[in-house]
């Protein structure tokens, strides 16, 4: 995911001519899974019931950092009803190696140690042992009987302290990979990376003013509503089945195979309906543990986390420390930009600091840049991706400094972005040269939106603007599509449907074949039943699985044309297909619809199945968004109320506009929560103090206004319909947009997230007695 | 929104919920009360007429006790320990002693601490978080879950409106929103946008579909009015 290749346009566009006026694309059919979900019938992982099912539980470390001297499971194993107790010893010996998980590589030892701690517990909540019993209550009681002898070690909770020499080490064998060279001393800094373009010093010499600022953001959680769950059955024939909530059945299969030392082909993963993921349901936590419990007990075992476990032990996203130095001329042109980003990896290496580095100045055409990144270990849970991972932290820093520069130069915030904005041909610091992108178009649309010019009356109110970028990925997708005799098509996918992709993918197949969306029956299936698919992540499914569906549709169309040719006794080359009708090229009397032809497959050669397996990485299209927000700041409490919000985004082509608008609104909702309220709050011993929805407060209906969306459509040249990923971009601008609005409302620049009432009030009270500036 | 919040609250009626002043704090006070009742067996739990178990023992538990629950118009006999919440009973116990499979997993366990609304059910006309009510407290009361909102095999107009307005993304919080919306329209068939927003403030949607949820409830309200509902 970290590498972005230069794009080129797709090659084959010949099989059928895509109509310019779409019949299905751009409409809003109802979702195929809608009724199941509103009636409570949809089956999620925790709803799985199997004969003889055992219930598991996990014992977790109460300490943030501790050496495990010994674990005594004897009493727990003896409790009536307990069928299996396991520790890391049950995983078996491991020869450490680097394993490729399709979305990045990791050390096998780290992958295993995060599932069940061996040697040391590295964060509060780190799994130490697990049990399976005949009821959840017995499992919980058994956990209390496991005796663990810990040698408590000092925690390392502050990112900057963790980077210092002499800080307590999480991994004694970990040396910094410093720009490709291994450090001599072990360290908590797993990696130092750098991107460089132009001559930074030369650039800064041209500046009339240099702005140097420092930012802090807290660890935040994806907050998906459905807790992690896994049910596993290790059959006597050595085959392992796993039912779980995941963004990718195939990545669960790969991770479980690596951890359990099994061939991938002996594992079948059945992805159930998924209750939100946002990047947090890619790493495995429970699946291998349930498998080991099943192996030991001979029965199927179900594990379901409670909310505290989700907070304490699953992937939050990195807190960060970011320093930005930008040189600008009086006319608002930026002449040099430098950034240093340090991201919390949590207990094992692998923060997505590289994504933050790639995104921090991505919206701008800057000649001279240097960006340094550090991946830093702290005694907190291993971080996981969260919607545009790394980009939101980065944009909070760069976009608020840009706002400051706009004010200094006396230029409108939208105008300074236009002045410096990236376009086709702009080269990013990490090397990529943009193909056709739509950043400037989002600025233009934002300017035209009534929100940009609406008067903002009343005291303590302000308007803020910010932009953001996310690359969007392509990766691999496979589908098969079978024509039914009633003229419908059953579409088989392997990318779990998190927010309507069954429908948005089905619509693309329907468009090519001239069918209605309802005539396509999409389903997400297990890993034995479809070709390989990468995860639902990187805003890729409507794009990449959509491309696969288009290819499968063309495959079907070609076969159907052959069938029509057979019916008429003419060569296939004589049959032309368009909009679901197959016509003889010269004899206008000979025509047949898709539905009519589908009913006659048996007499023309039997079933028709289309298929496609693609690696779409080269043609994914990056996305930009520009947000405008109005806030009112209560000067007595520091509370920020969002009055109005408008999100503008280049979406390429909106297949199902409702879903695209929903993604924009959802991203804003999460970004606003991150900006104003959410944070991991640790005590000095490294215990998470707010592991519940009451104390980790996510936005409710009363916290958010109606969120207006503007879909700008600058087609991605890498997709026949122009699709770009849309889901991640909208979480990137909100914290910066809100910080800029708070400044206009209250005259204080906040450079730390969250901007909760306490922090805003403190800033107001220490404001140099300066009155708030006017918007 | 700020203009909406400046409007005076609707005239007060029986409960804070009905007056539009429902809050999570108010709800939790309610939970605390019922939990307090639950730890005093004999004094309130089985003493009140609401709990019509015949020949109730003076003290219940810790062993499983036989109770009767009326869920979606069907009567179930279940044996549960007193600590079993209504949520747990719905999801995991309602088939014990019968051949019927468990089919009430629509009510979702999310926070298990009365703070997200995904397990909302209607108990004698009022919404409760089923994770924060004990099953033994619910005897003699009418329980409606998301499965009981549909009219036979036909989705309820609220459910239909959620589908049409895309008032869901991942769908996991949706059962709670459906049930809360049903309870709202039952007592206030034509709520204002502010009343809808407030009535649904006890439900969290992390996908951020609030805007569409409100549209769905408005649409359902209009349709039910046309139908004379």
Interface residues (C-beta under 8 A of the other chain):
Chain A: X28 X30 X31 X33 X34 X35 X37 X38 X39 X40 X41 X42 X43 X44 X46 X47 X49 X137 X222 X223 X224 X225 X226 X227 X273 X274 X275 X276 X277 X278 X304 X306 X307 X498 X499 X500 X632 X641 X642 X643 X658 X659 X662 X665 X666 X667 X668 X669 X670 X692 X693 X694 X698 X699 X700 X701 X702 X704 X705 X706 X707
Chain B: X1 X2 X24 X81 X91 X101 X102 X104 X105 X106 X107 X108 X109 X110 X111 X112 X113 X115 X116 X118 X145 X146 X147 X149 X150 X155 X159 X162 X163 X164 X166 X168 X169 X170 X171 X172 X173 X174 X175 X178 X197 X198 X200 X201 X202 X203 X204 X205 X206 X207 X208 X209 X210 X211 X212 X213 X214
